[in-house]
Amino acid sequence: MSYNVRLFDLYDWSHTKGTRNKMLELINFESPDIMCLQEFSTSDSSSQFNNLDTLLQFQKAKNTHIEYTSTFRKKNKYGVAIFSAYPIIANGKMIFDSKSNNVCIYSDIKINKDTVRVYNVHFQSIHFGNDDYKFVDDIMHNKETEELGKSKSILKRLKDAFIKRSVQTELVAEHISKSPYPVIVCGDFNDPPASYTYHTISKNLSDSFIESGNGFGRSYTGKFPSFRIDYILHSSQYKAYDFRTVREELSDHFPVCCYLEKK
């Protein structure tokens, strides 16, 4: 499973009571052997938002590799996480920018006699503000607007994000190409399948959705962009089946899941 959990709705973005618990229930129901979470958050042991301890209590994937990219008020930690039911024998990370919360981590996981390297990546976001979303919403609903400055702001954000993602993409792609093991790449790419990001990372890899999914595979639930931007890619040593996009609107991303079988 790969899932951008949006900090488990820490700041009540959903405006719906119990969203965090519903997300945890979804994970418990799916019960993945390997799970990659983006925008993961947890707090210290005295807090009701200790998501790490809660996850480890009920799921079988109890081996962890977590990289925190920021800490708020000395107790709320944000980052990305890999959970595995199999032993993690080594791990590493790629910090893209000290000013960014975007990161890629990888874990070497021992499955019986084989080792697979699992990447969990969260590429650069666009970081639209509320005014940007309102502007896009007005255009989508054919409302008249003369705010040229807003359109320039959106274009600049898109351009800046693209430039940053391209640098991050090349760094990760080079690392993948040197992996001594077959790889599984999970994550929030913040880019659709037609993008430079996707084509560069997916080179020589198979896309689980194309292999065994159906429909358009939309994984982002926000207003813009509304595309497939969450992926599970893998080396040719594996075959994917039963790819699913779990359509529960709890985060601004749907979780994506599949089974991988060694050929």
C-alpha positions in Angstrom: 0.0 0.0 0.0 1.0 3.6 -0.7 -0.9 6.3 1.0 -0.5 10.1 1.5 -2.3 10.3 4.9 -2.2 14.1 5.1 -0.9 14.1 8.7 -3.9 11.9 9.6 -6.0 15.0 9.5 -4.1 16.5 12.4 -5.5 20.0 11.7 -9.0 18.9 10.9 -8.8 19.8 7.1 -11.6 17.3 6.5 -14.0 19.1 8.9 -15.3 15.6 9.7 -15.2 14.1 13.1 -13.3 10.8 13.4 -11.4 11.0 10.1 -8.1 9.9 11.8 -9.8 6.8 13.3 -11.4 5.9 9.9 -8.0 6.1 8.3 -6.5 3.8 10.9 -9.5 1.4 10.4 -8.8 1.4 6.7 -5.2 0.5 7.2 -6.2 -2.2 9.6 -8.7 -3.7 7.1 -6.3 -3.7 4.2 -3.5 -5.1 6.5 -0.6 -4.6 4.0 2.7 -6.5 4.3 4.5 -3.4 3.1 3.1 0.1 3.6 4.6 3.4 2.5 3.0 6.5 4.0 3.7 10.1 2.9 2.9 13.1 5.0 3.1 10.8 8.0 2.7 12.4 11.4 3.0 11.2 15.0 3.4 12.8 18.4 5.1 11.8 21.6 3.8 9.0 23.8 1.7 11.3 26.0 -0.4 12.4 23.1 -3.6 10.9 21.7 -2.1 11.5 18.2 0.7 9.0 18.7 0.0 7.4 15.3 3.2 5.3 15.3 2.3 3.5 18.6 -1.2 3.0 17.4 -0.2 1.5 14.1 2.3 -0.8 15.7 -0.4 -2.1 18.1 -2.7 -3.5 15.5 -0.9 -4.2 12.2 1.4 -7.0 11.2 3.9 -4.6 9.5 5.8 -3.7 12.7 9.3 -3.2 11.2 9.7 0.5 10.5 11.9 3.0 8.7 10.8 6.6 9.3 12.4 9.9 8.3 11.1 13.0 10.0 11.5 16.2 8.0 10.1 18.6 10.5 9.0 18.9 14.1 6.4 21.3 15.5 6.2 22.3 19.2 8.9 19.7 20.0 6.3 16.8 19.9 4.5 16.7 16.5 6.8 15.0 13.9 6.2 15.0 10.2 7.8 12.9 7.4 7.5 9.6 5.5 7.4 6.1 6.7 7.9 2.5 5.6 6.3 -0.3 7.5 7.1 -3.9 6.8 6.0 -7.3 8.0 9.4 -8.6 6.8 12.8 -7.8 8.3 14.4 -4.5 7.3 18.2 -5.2 7.0 19.4 -1.8 5.8 18.0 1.6 4.9 18.9 5.1 3.7 17.5 8.4 2.6 17.8 11.3 0.2 17.0 14.7 1.5 16.2 16.9 -1.5 16.4 20.3 0.1 16.9 21.5 3.7 14.0 24.0 3.2 11.7 21.3 1.9 9.6 18.6 3.6 10.0 16.4 0.5 12.2 13.4 0.8 12.9 9.9 -0.5 13.7 6.9 1.8 14.5 3.3 1.0 14.6 0.1 2.9 16.2 -3.2 2.0 13.7 -5.8 3.0 14.4 -9.5 3.4 11.6 -11.7 2.1 12.5 -15.4 2.6 15.8 -15.8 0.7 15.4 -12.7 -1.4 16.0 -9.0 -0.8 14.0 -6.2 -2.3 14.7 -2.5 -2.0 11.5 -0.5 -1.3 11.5 3.3 -2.1 9.1 5.7 -0.5 9.2 9.0 -2.2 7.3 12.3 -1.8 8.2 14.7 -4.6 7.8 18.4 -4.6 4.2 19.7 -4.1 2.7 22.8 -5.8 1.6 24.4 -2.6 -1.4 26.2 -3.8 -3.0 28.6 -1.3 -6.7 29.0 -0.6 -6.9 32.0 -3.0 -5.3 29.9 -5.8 -7.8 27.1 -5.3 -10.7 29.6 -5.3 -9.4 31.2 -8.5 -9.2 27.7 -10.2 -12.7 26.9 -8.9 -14.1 30.1 -10.3 -12.7 29.3 -13.7 -14.0 25.7 -13.6 -17.4 27.0 -12.8 -17.2 29.7 -15.6 -17.3 32.6 -13.1 -15.9 35.8 -14.4 -12.6 37.0 -13.0 -10.2 39.7 -13.9 -7.5 38.7 -11.4 -4.5 38.4 -13.8 -2.2 38.4 -10.8 -3.7 35.1 -9.6 -3.1 33.4 -12.9 0.5 34.5 -12.9 0.9 33.3 -9.3 -0.4 29.8 -10.2 1.8 29.6 -13.3 4.8 30.6 -11.1 4.0 27.9 -8.5 3.6 25.3 -11.3 6.9 26.3 -12.8 8.8 26.3 -9.5 7.4 22.9 -8.5 8.3 21.4 -11.9 11.9 22.6 -11.7 12.3 21.3 -8.1 10.7 17.9 -9.0 12.9 17.5 -12.1 16.0 17.8 -9.9 14.6 15.4 -7.3 13.5 13.0 -10.0 16.9 12.7 -11.5 18.5 12.1 -8.1 16.1 9.3 -7.3 16.2 7.7 -10.8 20.0 7.5 -10.6 19.9 5.9 -7.2 17.3 3.3 -8.4 19.5 2.5 -11.4 22.3 1.5 -9.0 20.3 -0.7 -6.7 21.8 -4.1 -6.1 18.4 -5.5 -5.6 15.0 -5.6 -7.4 13.0 -2.5 -6.4 9.5 -1.4 -5.5 8.9 2.3 -5.8 5.9 3.8 -4.0 4.9 7.3 -3.5 3.2 10.6 -4.1 4.9 11.9 -7.3 2.7 15.0 -7.5 2.7 14.5 -11.2 0.5 12.6 -13.7 1.6 9.7 -16.0 2.4 12.1 -18.9 5.0 13.9 -16.8 8.8 14.0 -16.9 8.8 12.8 -13.3 6.8 9.6 -14.1 8.6 8.7 -17.3 12.0 9.2 -15.7 11.3 7.2 -12.5 9.3 4.4 -14.3 12.1 3.8 -16.9 12.8 0.0 -16.9 10.1 -0.5 -14.2 6.5 -1.8 -14.5 3.5 0.2 -13.4 1.2 -1.9 -11.2 -1.8 0.1 -12.2 -1.2 -0.5 -16.0 -0.6 -4.2 -15.3 -3.7 -4.9 -13.2 -5.7 -1.7 -12.5 -8.7 -0.3 -14.4 -10.3 3.0 -15.2 -8.4 6.3 -14.9 -6.9 5.5 -11.5 -7.4 9.0 -10.1 -5.7 9.1 -6.8 -5.8 12.8 -5.8 -9.1 14.0 -4.5 -8.5 17.8 -4.5 -9.7 20.3 -7.0 -6.4 20.8 -8.9 -4.9 18.7 -10.3 -7.3 15.7 -10.2 -5.1 13.1 -11.7 -3.3 9.8 -10.9 -0.3 11.0 -9.0 0.3 8.1 -6.6 2.1 5.0 -7.8 3.4 1.5 -7.1 6.2 0.7 -9.6 8.4 -2.4 -9.6 11.2 -4.3 -11.2 10.6 -7.0 -13.8 11.2 -9.8 -11.3 7.7 -9.2 -10.0 4.2 -9.4 -11.4 1.4 -7.2 -10.1 -2.2 -8.2 -9.7 -5.4 -6.8 -8.2 -4.3 -3.1 -8.2 -6.9 -1.1 -6.4 -7.5 2.6 -5.6 -9.4 2.6 -2.3 -12.0 5.3 -2.8 -12.4 6.5 0.7 -12.1 10.3 0.9 -10.4 10.7 4.2 -7.2 12.3 3.0 -6.7 14.4 -0.1 -5.3 11.3 -1.7 -6.8 7.8 -2.1 -4.6 4.9 -1.0 -3.4 2.6 -3.7 -2.8 -1.1 -3.2 -1.7 -4.2 -5.1 -0.3 -7.6 -4.7 3.2 -8.4 -6.0 4.3 -11.9 -6.9 7.8 -13.1 -7.7 7.9 -14.5 -11.2 
